Amino acid sequence: MSSTLLEVTRAAHEDVERLERLIVKDLQNDPPTTKDGLYQSHRVRNNIDTIISTTEKLVEIYDDKDNARKDEIAALGGQTATGVNVFSAFYDRLKEIREYHRKHPAARVVDANEEYEDLLKEEPVIEFSGEEAFGRYLDLHELFNQYINSKFGAKIEYSAYLDVFSQPHNIPWKLKSTRQYRKYMENLLEYLIYFFQRTEPLQDLDRIFSKLEAEFEEQWANGQVQGWEKQGQENEDDPAQHTMIDLDYYSTVEELMEVGPEKLKEALAVLGLKTGGTVQQRAERLLLTKHTPLEKLDKKHFAKGSHGPRQNGSTAVSQDINSLKQIALVEAKMKKLCDLLSKQTIEQTKENVVKKQALTYEEMEQEREEEETQVDTESDDEDQQIYNPLKLPMGWDGKPIPYWLYKLHGLGQEFKCEICGNYSYWGRRAFERHFKEWRHQHGMRCLGIPNTKNFNEITNIQEAQELWEKIRERQGVNKWRPDLEEEYEDKEGNIYNKKTYTDLQRQGLI
């Protein structure tokens, strides 16, 4: 049955009310994990967007620019071209309804509540990189590469970059007028906006930025923008500093020609040089100033009546000041986003980077798997005491392991190995296995000692060194032969000497 405009209006109002109740019901549930909380925020955000779009359609209907709603109300009242006939309109509508149900006898009323209830169980697709760990950390590696490979940046570590990326006011303002810096700041702002929208979907960035822009305009007029204090007034005194083109990024005339004739003309005018000629002639004339001071240039390159770069520069200066103002606004937005982001986000990112620098690849993979399966239990679960009178070790599920498993493997006994960096091994079996694993072999090699059977059960560095000295004295002239005496173990537990192991590995057999 075709829907009338009034029916569409009624259904839209019903959808809005149902979505509002759904949002209230969703927010009444306390998410058990951080991941569930993020899903909840995105569900609410999606419902709000649906309400906004539906409301916009309702506004268009009520505006009734084509008088369709007015005509439909008049038709329901029986108003026709010949007069008012209420009964005729009523029976025509009744006939239409009966005809519809005659053609569709199996039609049934669809319960929309079931469909909307399913939205509470929805898990929205949120794209995060592996480095971001589902919104826990920032991933600024690409921007870090731009920073260290630029003239305004410094050769620092990534962990140090996390401390300075939110402090652009420490960069000299003369370096900020370059195209490279502007591109870097735009990319940084774009990433932070994207990250903030994924982790804080209920925040209204448009309102935040509109308020920020109003405050920025006032601060810029008073010369109070951090890092840009009274630069606009200082720049007006020296138009030559505001050349529209940064020649440091151009080495040939062909590259400079790609800028375009108008920008070349403006840059030449700022310097007081002739602005006529072809694009190539303008580029050649401007490129002369890259390595030659203006006072040493031939007078034939200057425009008639010009006394240096201060002539005809007001237009270019005003344009360049506006460009610097836009860069300062981008910086202000970036700082605001850093303040809005949880302070723990940047700190946790730095701590995570420092921690990863001390881990092997296997340890990082293991930690990543643990983070994926870890449940961030909160509230009442943390207060509950687990009954563990025997003080048994905890299993993967957070409960004490069975007592028979404890006795069988000796899991309650701790063994430490100084050679492995004071790493703790729980249980006799794990302690015995570690002598043949990569960790112990690597530790022994760092000491310059072979990993042979003689050093089994040796966990102290000094004892290992003393034993090695005694073995060397006992052998005398017979030196230790690593190719024949050093032991290696493959994944299946087979033992080989170094020569055999290397040959089999080279042939791809192990």
Backbone torsions as a table, in degrees:
resi	resn	phi	psi	omega
1	MET	NA	127.4	-176.5
2	SER	-66.7	137.0	-178.9
3	SER	-86.4	136.2	175.4
4	THR	-83.5	170.3	-179.3
5	LEU	-65.0	-36.6	177.8
6	LEU	-67.9	-34.7	177.2
7	GLU	-68.2	-39.1	176.3
8	VAL	-61.6	-40.7	178.5
9	THR	-63.3	-46.9	179.4
10	ARG	-60.0	-44.2	-179.5
11	ALA	-64.6	-36.5	179.6
12	ALA	-66.1	-43.1	177.3
13	HIS	-62.7	-39.2	178.9
14	GLU	-64.1	-41.8	178.9
15	ASP	-62.6	-41.2	-179.9
16	VAL	-63.4	-45.1	-179.7
17	GLU	-65.3	-39.6	-179.4
18	ARG	-66.5	-40.2	178.5
19	LEU	-66.9	-36.1	177.5
20	GLU	-63.8	-42.9	177.6
21	ARG	-65.5	-34.9	179.9
22	LEU	-66.4	-39.7	178.6
23	ILE	-63.5	-43.9	179.2
24	VAL	-62.1	-42.6	-179.5
25	LYS	-66.1	-37.6	-179.9
26	ASP	-68.8	-41.6	-178.2
27	LEU	-73.2	-17.1	177.0
28	GLN	-73.6	-19.1	179.2
29	ASN	-85.9	128.5	178.0
30	ASP	-87.2	111.5	-177.6
31	PRO	-63.1	133.4	-177.4
32	PRO	-72.9	-26.1	-176.9
33	THR	-128.5	164.1	176.6
34	THR	-62.7	-37.5	179.5
35	LYS	-64.0	-44.7	177.9
36	ASP	-64.4	-35.5	177.2
37	GLY	-63.8	-37.9	177.5
38	LEU	-67.9	-40.4	175.9
39	TYR	-60.8	-42.2	-179.1
40	GLN	-62.2	-44.1	-179.6
41	SER	-62.0	-40.9	179.8
42	HIS	-70.5	-34.7	175.3
43	ARG	-62.2	-45.7	179.0
44	VAL	-62.8	-41.2	178.6
45	ARG	-61.6	-43.1	179.1
46	ASN	-63.9	-40.9	178.4
47	ASN	-65.7	-38.8	177.5
48	ILE	-63.5	-42.8	178.2
49	ASP	-62.0	-38.7	177.7
50	THR	-65.2	-40.6	177.4
51	ILE	-62.2	-42.4	-179.5
52	ILE	-62.9	-46.6	-179.6
53	SER	-64.9	-39.7	178.2
54	THR	-65.6	-40.3	179.3
55	THR	-65.4	-37.7	177.2
56	GLU	-62.1	-38.1	176.5
57	LYS	-66.0	-38.5	178.2
58	LEU	-64.1	-38.7	178.6
59	VAL	-62.3	-41.1	177.5
60	GLU	-62.9	-39.3	179.4
61	ILE	-65.2	-44.5	-178.2
62	TYR	-70.6	-27.3	174.5
63	ASP	-64.1	-35.6	172.4
64	ASP	51.3	54.2	-178.7
65	LYS	-67.2	-28.0	179.2
66	ASP	-98.0	6.0	178.5
67	ASN	62.5	19.5	-179.2
68	ALA	-68.2	-40.4	-179.9
69	ARG	-67.4	-41.2	179.3
70	LYS	-62.5	-42.1	179.7
71	ASP	-66.4	-37.6	-178.9
72	GLU	-68.3	-39.6	176.8
73	ILE	-64.7	-38.8	177.9
74	ALA	-65.1	-38.4	179.7
75	ALA	-67.0	-36.6	177.6
76	LEU	-65.9	-28.3	177.8
77	GLY	-83.2	3.7	177.8
78	GLY	81.0	15.3	179.5
79	GLN	-81.3	121.7	178.9
80	THR	-126.4	-179.3	179.9
81	ALA	-66.8	-27.6	-178.0
82	THR	-91.4	-10.5	-179.3
83	GLY	145.4	-159.9	-178.7
84	VAL	-103.3	123.8	179.1
85	ASN	-139.2	89.1	-174.9
86	VAL	-66.7	-43.8	-176.0
87	PHE	-66.5	-36.9	178.2
88	SER	-62.4	-43.1	178.6
89	ALA	-65.9	-37.8	-179.3
90	PHE	-65.5	-46.7	-177.3
91	TYR	-71.6	-31.0	175.0
92	ASP	-63.6	-41.5	178.8
93	ARG	-68.3	-40.0	177.5
94	LEU	-63.0	-40.4	178.2
95	LYS	-63.0	-40.0	179.1
96	GLU	-64.1	-41.1	179.4
97	ILE	-66.5	-43.4	179.2
98	ARG	-64.6	-38.9	179.3
99	GLU	-64.1	-38.5	179.1
100	TYR	-64.1	-46.5	-178.3
101	HIS	-72.4	-23.4	175.1
102	ARG	-70.6	-37.6	178.7
103	LYS	-77.5	-26.5	-178.2
104	HIS	-125.6	73.3	-177.7
105	PRO	-68.8	-23.4	-177.2
106	ALA	-90.8	6.5	-178.5
107	ALA	-65.6	139.2	-179.6
108	ARG	-134.0	163.3	179.6
109	VAL	-79.9	125.7	179.9
110	VAL	-88.3	127.8	178.9
111	ASP	-83.9	104.4	-177.5
112	ALA	-71.4	-18.1	-178.4
113	ASN	-63.8	-35.3	179.8
114	GLU	-63.7	-42.1	179.8
115	GLU	-64.5	-41.5	-179.5
116	TYR	-72.2	-30.9	178.0
117	GLU	-66.0	-31.8	178.5
118	ASP	-64.6	-24.1	179.3
119	LEU	-65.6	-25.5	178.8
120	LEU	-68.8	-22.5	-179.4
121	LYS	-97.9	-0.1	-176.4
122	GLU	-70.6	141.8	174.9
123	GLU	-114.7	96.8	-177.1
124	PRO	-58.8	147.9	178.2
125	VAL	-80.8	115.8	179.8
126	ILE	-120.0	121.2	-176.0
127	GLU	-87.6	118.2	173.6
128	PHE	-129.4	145.0	174.3
129	SER	-77.1	164.9	178.7
130	GLY	-61.5	-34.3	-179.3
131	GLU	-69.1	-29.8	-177.7
132	GLU	-76.8	-19.2	175.6
133	ALA	51.3	53.3	177.5
134	PHE	57.2	44.4	173.3
135	GLY	87.8	4.8	-179.4
136	ARG	-81.1	-32.3	-176.2
137	TYR	-129.0	158.7	173.4
138	LEU	-86.6	149.8	176.4
139	ASP	-119.5	90.1	-175.2
140	LEU	-109.7	22.8	-175.7
141	HIS	-64.0	-41.3	-179.5
142	GLU	-65.3	-41.4	177.9
143	LEU	-70.3	-32.2	176.4
144	PHE	-62.4	-40.2	177.9
145	ASN	-64.7	-38.7	176.1
146	GLN	-63.3	-38.6	-176.5
147	TYR	-67.2	-48.4	-175.1
148	ILE	-74.5	-18.6	179.8
149	ASN	-100.2	20.6	-178.9
150	SER	-116.8	168.1	179.6
151	LYS	-76.6	-28.5	-179.0
152	PHE	-85.3	-11.7	-178.2
153	GLY	-90.8	-175.8	179.8
154	ALA	-137.6	154.1	179.6
155	LYS	-80.6	89.3	-177.4
156	ILE	-128.5	168.5	177.1
157	GLU	-76.9	161.2	-178.9
158	TYR	-62.5	-37.8	179.1
159	SER	-63.9	-36.4	177.5
160	ALA	-72.5	-32.3	178.2
161	TYR	-62.8	-34.0	179.2
162	LEU	-63.8	-20.6	177.9
163	ASP	-85.4	-26.8	-171.0
164	VAL	-108.4	-13.2	-174.1
165	PHE	-65.2	-27.0	-179.4
166	SER	-91.5	12.7	-178.6
167	GLN	-126.0	61.2	-178.6
168	PRO	-67.9	-14.9	179.7
169	HIS	-66.5	-15.3	178.6
170	ASN	-81.9	-9.9	179.0
171	ILE	-84.5	132.7	178.7
172	PRO	-56.3	136.8	-173.9
173	TRP	-65.1	-25.2	179.0
174	LYS	-64.9	-29.7	178.3
175	LEU	-79.4	-14.2	-177.5
176	LYS	-82.3	-11.0	-178.4
177	SER	-83.1	-1.1	-178.3
178	THR	-81.5	155.1	178.2
179	ARG	-65.4	-33.6	-178.3
180	GLN	-64.6	-41.0	179.7
181	TYR	-68.4	-41.2	-180.0
182	ARG	-60.8	-43.6	179.5
183	LYS	-64.3	-40.5	179.4
184	TYR	-62.6	-45.5	-178.4
185	MET	-66.7	-37.7	178.0
186	GLU	-64.6	-41.2	178.2
187	ASN	-65.9	-40.2	179.1
188	LEU	-63.9	-45.0	179.1
189	LEU	-64.3	-40.6	180.0
190	GLU	-61.7	-42.1	179.8
191	TYR	-66.8	-44.2	-178.2
192	LEU	-64.2	-37.2	176.5
193	ILE	-63.7	-45.0	-179.5
194	TYR	-63.2	-42.1	179.4
195	PHE	-66.8	-41.2	-179.0
196	PHE	-66.0	-39.2	178.8
197	GLN	-66.1	-30.1	179.6
198	ARG	-80.5	-33.3	-176.4
199	THR	-96.0	-24.3	179.3
200	GLU	-129.8	67.1	-173.1
201	PRO	-68.2	-17.7	-177.4
202	LEU	-87.7	-4.4	177.7
203	GLN	-79.8	143.5	179.3
204	ASP	-98.2	94.9	-176.5
205	LEU	-68.7	-34.6	-179.1
206	ASP	-60.4	-44.3	179.2
207	ARG	-67.0	-39.4	179.9
208	ILE	-63.4	-44.6	-177.8
209	PHE	-71.3	-34.1	178.6
210	SER	-64.9	-40.1	176.7
211	LYS	-67.0	-39.3	179.3
212	LEU	-63.7	-42.2	-178.7
213	GLU	-64.0	-37.9	177.7
214	ALA	-63.9	-42.6	177.9
215	GLU	-67.5	-36.0	-178.6
216	PHE	-65.5	-42.0	-179.6
217	GLU	-58.7	-41.6	179.5
218	GLU	-67.6	-42.0	179.7
219	GLN	-67.7	-37.3	-179.7
220	TRP	-67.3	-39.6	178.8
221	ALA	-64.5	-32.4	179.9
222	ASN	-92.0	-0.2	-180.0
223	GLY	67.5	36.9	-176.0
224	GLN	-113.5	9.8	178.1
225	VAL	-72.6	126.8	-175.5
226	GLN	-60.9	126.9	-178.9
227	GLY	89.6	-11.5	-178.0
228	TRP	-128.7	27.1	-175.8
229	GLU	-60.8	114.7	174.4
230	LYS	55.9	29.2	177.5
231	GLN	-72.6	-32.3	-179.3
232	GLY	-60.8	-44.1	-179.6
233	GLN	-68.6	-37.4	-179.9
234	GLU	-68.0	-35.6	-177.3
235	ASN	-68.8	-30.0	-178.9
236	GLU	-65.6	-23.6	-179.7
237	ASP	-77.4	-17.0	-176.0
238	ASP	-138.3	81.7	-178.0
239	PRO	-63.5	-25.0	-177.5
240	ALA	-63.8	-23.4	-179.6
241	GLN	-75.3	-10.7	-174.7
242	HIS	-109.9	35.8	174.1
243	THR	-54.7	132.2	-174.3
244	MET	-68.0	-16.4	-175.2
245	ILE	-120.6	129.3	176.7
246	ASP	-89.5	105.9	-175.0
247	LEU	-71.1	-11.5	179.7
248	ASP	-64.7	-21.5	-176.5
249	TYR	-98.7	9.1	180.0
250	TYR	-129.3	133.4	-178.9
251	SER	-119.9	-16.8	-179.0
252	THR	-128.7	161.2	178.4
253	VAL	-65.3	-36.5	-178.5
254	GLU	-63.0	-40.3	177.8
255	GLU	-65.2	-39.4	-178.6
256	LEU	-71.4	-28.1	179.6
257	MET	-66.3	-25.4	-178.8
258	GLU	-69.0	-14.9	178.7
259	VAL	-65.2	-34.7	-179.6
260	GLY	110.9	152.5	-175.1
261	PRO	-66.6	-35.0	-175.7
262	GLU	-68.6	-44.9	179.4
263	LYS	-67.2	-35.5	176.3
264	LEU	-63.3	-40.4	-179.8
265	LYS	-64.8	-42.1	179.3
266	GLU	-64.6	-41.0	-179.3
267	ALA	-66.5	-39.3	178.0
268	LEU	-66.5	-37.4	-179.7
269	ALA	-64.8	-38.5	178.2
270	VAL	-60.2	-38.2	-177.6
271	LEU	-85.0	-5.1	179.5
272	GLY	80.1	17.1	180.0
273	LEU	-91.7	166.6	177.2
274	LYS	-63.1	139.8	-177.2
275	THR	-108.5	-0.9	-178.0
276	GLY	-84.7	-177.8	178.4
277	GLY	95.4	-178.4	179.6
278	THR	-76.1	173.3	178.8
279	VAL	-61.8	-39.2	-179.1
280	GLN	-66.6	-41.3	179.2
281	GLN	-64.6	-38.7	177.6
282	ARG	-64.7	-43.4	179.7
283	ALA	-63.5	-41.6	179.4
284	GLU	-63.8	-40.5	-178.8
285	ARG	-66.5	-40.7	-179.5
286	LEU	-72.2	-34.4	-178.7
287	LEU	-67.9	-21.6	177.0
288	LEU	-61.8	-30.0	-176.1
289	THR	-78.5	-5.8	-178.2
290	LYS	-68.0	-41.7	-176.4
291	HIS	-116.2	-3.3	-177.3
292	THR	-121.6	125.0	177.2
293	PRO	-61.6	153.3	-177.5
294	LEU	-61.6	-36.7	-177.2
295	GLU	-68.9	-17.0	179.9
296	LYS	-98.2	-3.1	178.8
297	LEU	-74.3	150.6	176.6
298	ASP	-64.4	142.2	-177.4
299	LYS	-63.9	-19.1	-177.8
300	LYS	-68.7	-17.6	179.6
301	HIS	-82.5	-16.1	-177.4
302	PHE	-88.6	150.9	178.0
303	ALA	-71.1	156.1	-179.8
304	LYS	-64.2	135.3	179.3
305	GLY	77.6	4.9	-179.2
306	SER	-85.2	142.1	178.6
307	HIS	-118.3	26.0	178.7
308	GLY	124.8	-169.6	-173.7
309	PRO	-70.2	-8.2	-177.8
310	ARG	-84.1	-2.0	-177.6
311	GLN	-87.5	136.4	174.0
312	ASN	57.9	38.4	-176.7
313	GLY	-110.9	0.7	-173.4
314	SER	-66.1	-39.7	-178.4
315	THR	-65.7	-47.0	-179.7
316	ALA	-64.5	-36.1	179.9
317	VAL	-64.7	-45.0	-179.5
318	SER	-63.4	-38.5	178.0
319	GLN	-65.5	-40.0	-177.4
320	ASP	-71.9	-33.4	176.6
321	ILE	-64.2	-39.2	176.4
322	ASN	-62.9	-37.5	178.0
323	SER	-65.0	-42.1	177.4
324	LEU	-65.4	-33.9	178.7
325	LYS	-65.2	-39.1	177.6
326	GLN	-64.9	-39.1	177.7
327	ILE	-64.1	-41.6	178.9
328	ALA	-63.8	-35.8	178.2
329	LEU	-67.6	-39.8	176.6
330	VAL	-61.7	-40.8	177.2
331	GLU	-61.8	-42.4	-179.2
332	ALA	-63.6	-39.9	178.4
333	LYS	-66.4	-40.1	179.3
334	MET	-62.9	-43.4	178.2
335	LYS	-63.0	-39.7	-179.9
336	LYS	-62.8	-41.1	178.4
337	LEU	-65.6	-37.9	177.6
338	CYS	-64.1	-34.5	176.8
339	ASP	-72.0	-37.4	-179.1
340	LEU	-71.0	-35.7	176.4
341	LEU	-61.7	146.3	177.9
342	SER	-56.0	132.0	178.8
343	LYS	-57.1	-27.7	-179.8
344	GLN	-71.0	-23.4	-177.1
345	THR	-62.8	-50.3	-179.7
346	ILE	-68.2	-41.3	179.0
347	GLU	-65.0	-43.3	178.1
348	GLN	-64.3	-35.7	177.4
349	THR	-62.5	-44.7	179.3
350	LYS	-64.7	-45.0	178.9
351	GLU	-61.3	-39.4	179.6
352	ASN	-65.1	-40.1	179.2
353	VAL	-64.8	-45.3	-179.8
354	VAL	-64.0	-39.4	-179.9
355	LYS	-66.8	-40.2	-178.3
356	LYS	-66.7	-26.0	179.4
357	GLN	-67.1	-20.7	-178.4
358	ALA	-102.2	5.2	-177.7
359	LEU	-108.6	150.6	172.0
360	THR	-82.0	171.4	-179.3
361	TYR	-63.1	-41.0	-180.0
362	GLU	-63.1	-40.8	179.3
363	GLU	-66.3	-38.1	178.4
364	MET	-65.9	-40.0	178.2
365	GLU	-65.3	-41.5	178.8
366	GLN	-63.5	-42.1	179.4
367	GLU	-66.7	-37.2	178.9
368	ARG	-63.9	-41.6	178.3
369	GLU	-65.0	-38.4	178.5
370	GLU	-65.4	-37.8	179.2
371	GLU	-67.1	-34.5	-179.5
372	GLU	-69.9	-33.5	-177.3
373	THR	-94.9	-8.4	-176.1
374	GLN	-72.5	135.7	177.1
375	VAL	-104.8	121.7	-176.5
376	ASP	-81.8	77.1	-176.7
377	THR	-70.4	140.7	-177.4
378	GLU	-134.7	-179.2	173.8
379	SER	53.2	-118.7	-167.7
380	ASP	-67.8	-32.2	-175.8
381	ASP	-62.9	-30.7	-177.3
382	GLU	-74.0	-24.6	-176.9
383	ASP	-83.7	-15.9	-177.0
384	GLN	-74.6	132.9	178.9
385	GLN	-91.3	131.4	179.4
386	ILE	-88.1	128.3	-179.2
387	TYR	-74.1	113.2	-177.2
388	ASN	-147.8	71.9	-176.1
389	PRO	-67.5	-28.5	-179.1
390	LEU	-85.0	-2.5	-179.0
391	LYS	54.7	49.0	178.7
392	LEU	-76.6	152.5	176.2
393	PRO	-63.7	151.8	-179.8
394	MET	-83.4	142.9	176.3
395	GLY	-88.4	-171.9	-177.7
396	TRP	-66.6	-23.1	-178.6
397	ASP	-91.9	7.6	178.7
398	GLY	81.7	7.6	179.3
399	LYS	-113.3	157.6	178.9
400	PRO	-61.9	141.3	178.8
401	ILE	-71.8	159.4	178.9
402	PRO	-60.5	148.7	-176.5
403	TYR	-66.1	-36.4	-179.7
404	TRP	-65.6	-34.0	177.6
405	LEU	-70.9	-33.8	177.3
406	TYR	-63.2	-44.2	-178.5
407	LYS	-73.6	-35.6	-175.8
408	LEU	-66.6	-44.9	-174.3
409	HIS	-103.5	-3.5	-178.9
410	GLY	61.9	39.4	-174.4
411	LEU	-68.8	-17.6	-178.2
412	GLY	-81.1	-8.2	-177.9
413	GLN	-93.7	132.1	-178.2
414	GLU	-103.7	132.8	176.3
415	PHE	-121.1	132.7	178.1
416	LYS	-115.6	145.6	179.4
417	CYS	-125.2	115.4	-179.5
418	GLU	-68.7	-31.1	-179.5
419	ILE	-65.7	-31.2	179.3
420	CYS	-90.9	18.7	179.6
421	GLY	81.2	35.0	-179.1
422	ASN	59.6	32.7	178.3
423	TYR	-73.5	140.9	-178.3
424	SER	-94.9	133.2	174.8
425	TYR	-117.2	123.8	-177.5
426	TRP	-97.5	114.9	179.9
427	GLY	101.9	146.4	-177.6
428	ARG	-65.1	-37.2	-176.9
429	ARG	-64.8	-44.7	179.0
430	ALA	-65.6	-34.6	180.0
431	PHE	-67.8	-40.8	179.7
432	GLU	-69.9	-35.3	-178.6
433	ARG	-68.9	-29.2	-171.3
434	HIS	-70.7	-18.2	179.8
435	PHE	-66.5	-26.7	-177.8
436	LYS	-102.2	-0.2	-177.5
437	GLU	-87.3	171.5	-175.2
438	TRP	-60.8	-36.6	-175.6
439	ARG	-59.1	-48.5	-176.3
440	HIS	-70.6	-37.8	177.9
441	GLN	-61.2	-43.3	-179.4
442	HIS	-64.6	-41.6	179.6
443	GLY	-63.9	-39.9	178.7
444	MET	-66.5	-38.1	179.6
445	ARG	-66.4	-35.6	177.4
446	CYS	-61.7	-29.0	178.2
447	LEU	-86.1	-5.5	-177.0
448	GLY	73.9	27.8	-177.2
449	ILE	-120.8	136.3	178.9
450	PRO	-71.1	148.8	179.8
451	ASN	-93.0	79.2	-178.3
452	THR	-108.9	176.4	-179.6
453	LYS	-62.6	-25.0	-179.2
454	ASN	-60.6	-22.6	-174.4
455	PHE	-104.4	11.8	172.2
456	ASN	-63.0	142.0	-178.7
457	GLU	72.2	-1.3	176.6
458	ILE	-88.9	119.1	-179.1
459	THR	-120.9	-5.7	-178.5
460	ASN	-100.3	134.1	-176.6
461	ILE	-64.7	-43.8	-178.5
462	GLN	-64.4	-41.7	178.2
463	GLU	-63.4	-39.6	179.1
464	ALA	-64.3	-41.3	179.7
465	GLN	-67.5	-40.8	179.2
466	GLU	-65.3	-41.4	178.1
467	LEU	-64.2	-37.5	179.7
468	TRP	-66.0	-38.2	177.2
469	GLU	-63.8	-41.1	179.4
470	LYS	-64.8	-40.1	179.4
471	ILE	-64.2	-41.5	-179.9
472	ARG	-66.6	-37.2	178.3
473	GLU	-68.1	-38.2	-179.9
474	ARG	-68.5	-35.5	179.9
475	GLN	-73.6	-29.1	178.6
476	GLY	67.6	-122.1	-178.0
477	VAL	-73.6	-20.1	-179.9
478	ASN	-78.6	99.1	-178.6
479	LYS	-76.8	159.2	178.7
480	TRP	-70.0	132.7	-179.5
481	ARG	-106.6	101.3	-175.9
482	PRO	-63.5	-32.0	-178.4
483	ASP	-62.2	-31.3	-175.5
484	LEU	-105.7	-25.6	-171.9
485	GLU	-104.8	-27.6	180.0
486	GLU	-73.1	134.7	-174.0
487	GLU	-101.0	141.7	175.7
488	TYR	-129.6	150.7	-179.0
489	GLU	-127.5	133.9	177.3
490	ASP	-87.6	-176.0	-176.8
491	LYS	-65.6	-25.5	-178.6
492	GLU	-88.7	-1.0	177.9
493	GLY	92.6	5.4	179.0
494	ASN	-76.4	138.9	-177.0
495	ILE	-101.7	131.9	177.0
496	TYR	-133.9	159.1	168.2
497	ASN	-81.2	172.5	-172.3
498	LYS	-62.5	-40.6	-177.0
499	LYS	-65.2	-47.8	-179.2
500	THR	-65.0	-41.2	-179.0
501	TYR	-62.9	-42.6	-179.3
502	THR	-66.2	-40.8	179.6
503	ASP	-64.7	-44.4	180.0
504	LEU	-66.3	-36.8	179.6
505	GLN	-68.8	-37.6	179.2
506	ARG	-65.3	-33.5	-179.8
507	GLN	-84.3	-3.1	178.1
508	GLY	76.7	19.8	-178.8
509	LEU	-86.2	-19.2	177.5
510	ILE	-132.8	NA	NA
